[in-house]
Amino acid sequence: MAARIRGVGEALAVVAAAAGLVVTVLGQVPSPAFGRARAGDWFGLVPNWRFFAPNPAQHDFSVYVRPVRPVGEPEAPWTRPRVVAERRLHHSVWFPGRRADKGLFDLCSDFLPLLDGDRPERIETRPVFRVLRAWVVADLLAAGADRTPHQLALVRFAGADDTIEPEVLFVSSPFAVEPDTAITPDREERP
């Protein structure tokens, strides 16, 4: 009899653990329909792991640059000053190079609201654009690019989904490739 009770207890424990796992997994889905999985959790026993990405990104950003050619010459092709490293297995544990990509993503996310609300001629005077331009200039100088004026283009794409066409969000006016391009005011503004 005791063995039978122990067997029933073990079966109940397995069912409870399986139910807890299912409720935990369903509770992570960012849909109101799956919020019911957590509705009966009065004591907060079901973990919520969505704090890592409460609003997960659905797009990536990339910055392209090109040197400005004189009138009459063919335009230079757009290139990426910094290419995202291909993922390797050890990147699941340690990938410090991804921090630069995350920084660019955050910078572009801060830049996007300017495109909707600000006048186009003022966008390039905003600090967030100047930081983006400084990032591009630093990469160009590190790569040994010539000091001719360049343009940058901000492109949004769907990450690994190649079926969605990239969208060009912004193309800058030409800017000088100098170390202090984004740190000091434009030449006309200097006293």
C-alpha positions in Angstrom: 0.0 0.0 0.0 2.8 2.4 0.9 4.5 1.7 -2.4 1.3 2.5 -4.3 0.9 5.8 -2.4 4.5 6.6 -3.2 3.9 5.8 -6.9 0.9 8.0 -7.0 2.8 10.8 -5.2 5.7 10.5 -7.8 3.2 10.6 -10.6 1.6 13.7 -9.2 5.0 15.3 -8.8 5.9 14.6 -12.5 2.5 15.9 -13.7 2.9 19.1 -11.5 6.4 19.6 -12.8 5.3 19.1 -16.4 2.3 21.5 -15.9 4.7 24.1 -14.3 7.0 23.8 -17.3 4.2 24.2 -19.8 2.7 27.2 -17.9 6.2 28.8 -17.7 6.8 28.4 -21.4 3.3 29.7 -22.4 3.7 32.6 -20.0 6.7 33.9 -22.0 4.8 34.3 -25.2 4.1 38.1 -25.7 0.5 37.7 -26.6 -2.5 38.5 -24.4 -4.0 35.1 -25.2 -1.2 33.4 -23.4 -1.4 35.7 -20.4 -4.1 33.3 -19.0 -1.4 30.8 -18.3 -0.2 33.2 -15.6 -3.6 34.5 -14.4 -4.0 31.8 -11.7 -0.5 32.4 -10.3 -1.5 34.3 -7.1 1.8 33.7 -5.4 4.1 34.6 -8.3 5.5 31.1 -8.7 5.6 31.1 -12.5 8.8 32.8 -13.7 8.7 35.7 -16.1 11.8 35.8 -18.3 10.6 38.5 -20.6 12.5 41.2 -18.8 15.4 40.3 -21.1 13.5 41.7 -24.0 10.0 43.0 -23.1 9.7 44.5 -26.6 11.9 42.4 -28.8 13.4 44.0 -31.8 12.0 43.0 -35.1 14.5 44.9 -37.3 18.3 45.5 -37.5 20.0 48.6 -38.7 23.0 49.0 -40.8 25.0 52.1 -41.8 26.4 52.4 -45.3 28.9 55.0 -46.5 30.2 56.3 -49.8 32.6 59.0 -50.8 31.1 61.9 -52.6 32.3 62.2 -56.2 32.5 65.4 -58.2 29.6 66.3 -60.5 29.7 64.3 -63.7 31.5 61.3 -62.3 29.6 58.1 -61.5 28.5 57.8 -57.9 30.6 55.6 -55.7 29.0 52.4 -54.4 27.7 52.2 -50.8 29.8 50.1 -48.5 29.5 49.1 -44.9 32.3 50.5 -42.7 31.8 47.8 -40.1 30.6 44.4 -41.0 28.8 42.3 -38.3 30.8 39.2 -37.4 29.4 35.9 -38.4 28.1 34.0 -35.4 30.1 31.1 -34.1 29.3 28.5 -31.4 31.5 30.2 -28.8 29.5 33.4 -29.3 26.6 31.9 -27.3 28.8 32.3 -24.3 31.1 35.3 -25.1 30.7 37.8 -27.9 32.0 41.2 -26.9 32.0 42.4 -30.5 28.2 42.3 -30.4 28.2 45.2 -28.0 29.1 47.6 -30.8 26.2 46.3 -32.8 23.9 46.8 -29.8 25.2 50.3 -29.4 24.5 51.0 -33.1 21.0 49.6 -32.7 20.3 51.8 -29.6 21.7 54.8 -31.4 19.5 54.2 -34.5 16.5 53.6 -32.3 17.0 57.0 -30.7 17.5 58.6 -34.2 14.3 57.2 -35.7 11.9 59.6 -33.9 13.7 62.5 -35.4 12.8 61.3 -38.9 9.1 61.5 -38.1 9.0 64.8 -36.2 11.9 67.0 -37.0 12.5 69.2 -40.0 15.0 67.5 -42.4 17.5 70.4 -42.3 17.7 70.2 -38.5 18.2 66.4 -38.2 22.0 66.6 -38.8 22.4 69.2 -36.0 21.0 66.8 -33.4 23.4 65.1 -31.0 22.2 61.6 -31.8 23.1 62.2 -35.5 26.4 63.7 -34.6 27.3 60.6 -32.5 26.2 58.4 -35.4 28.4 60.4 -37.8 31.3 60.2 -35.3 30.9 56.4 -35.2 31.1 56.3 -39.0 34.1 58.7 -39.2 36.0 56.7 -36.6 35.5 53.5 -38.6 36.5 55.2 -41.8 39.6 56.6 -40.3 40.5 53.3 -38.7 40.1 51.7 -42.2 42.4 54.3 -43.7 39.7 55.9 -45.9 40.6 59.1 -47.8 39.6 62.4 -46.4 37.2 63.3 -49.2 33.6 64.1 -48.0 31.4 61.1 -47.4 27.7 60.4 -47.1 26.0 57.9 -44.8 22.8 56.0 -45.2 20.8 54.4 -42.5 19.1 51.2 -43.6 16.6 49.1 -41.7 16.3 45.4 -42.5 14.6 42.4 -41.1 17.7 40.6 -39.8 17.8 37.0 -40.9 14.6 37.3 -43.0 15.8 37.8 -46.6 12.3 37.9 -48.0 11.7 41.5 -46.7 13.4 44.2 -48.6 15.7 46.6 -46.7 14.4 50.1 -46.2 16.6 53.2 -46.6 15.5 55.5 -43.7 17.9 58.4 -44.1 20.7 59.7 -46.4 22.9 62.4 -45.0 24.4 65.4 -46.7 28.1 65.1 -47.3 30.4 65.5 -44.3 34.1 65.8 -43.8 36.1 62.8 -42.6 38.0 64.4 -39.8 38.5 63.1 -36.2 36.5 66.0 -34.7 33.6 65.9 -37.2 30.9 65.1 -34.6 32.7 66.4 -31.5 32.9 70.1 -32.5 30.2 72.3 -34.0 30.1 72.8 -37.7 32.7 75.2 -39.1 30.1 78.0 -39.7 29.0 77.9 -36.1 32.4 78.5 -34.6 33.0 81.9 -33.1 
